[in-house]
Amino acid sequence: MSAEIPSTPGGPPAPRTSIGQWIARIIAIIVLIPLRLLWEGVKLVCRILLAALVFFWMRLMRPVGRFLHRWVLRPLWIVLKDFLWGWLLRHLLWGLILTPIVAFVVDWILKPVRKAVEEFLWRRVLVPTGRWLWRRVLKPIAKVVLCAVVFVLNWCVVWPLRLLWRWILHPLWRALKATLRYGWRVATAIVRVTAVVPCRAVYRTVLRPILHALGVVWQYAVARPARWLNSRVLRPMNRFAADIWSGILGR
């Protein structure tokens, strides 16, 4: 069933509202609206409290804290640090009381006790214990370990290397040495046949006669004429010019 709302004359028909919609509206008015009002009230109270705290901190606590820090705590700390620590504790307590007591305790109690303990421990405990450990424990263990190391090295390293050298590396080395020697001889013979002998024959039959002929030609065509020209023409001319220059300069 639904309630009908009378429509106005000459206008559109009014919308119909069902019972379920009325029930939902009633529940919203009774339940949701008070909860929303309560939530808004809580938010408003929180905002008021937060604004009051901020105002209290910024306007009251912060200036008071700055005042206390600047005019009370800082001067008090400076006085305590400079006076109590600088004079009372360091000069009076440490310089006049604690230093002599500590020096007396160190010089007359701790040092003799330490010396006695060190001598007793060294002579009566450490030296005999070390000797006994070396003779009874460490020396036998060292001998056993050394024998084991020698045995392992001999059978795991030396013996395989000896077999490898005797049966593989030494024959390979001998074969390589023989191959290199034979190859060197073959290469020497090939170079001798293909290069040395022909070059020697060419030098003996061609180059040496040509060089000898060139030397003879140079001797008769250049060297001797140049020597004759120097001895017969240039040297007398140089002497003549020197005599004329000396006569002119009067030297």
Residue pairs with C-beta under 8 A, 6 or more apart in sequence:
1 19
2 16
2 17
2 18
2 19
3 16
3 17
3 19
3 22
4 16
5 14
5 15
5 16
5 17
6 14
7 13
7 14
8 14
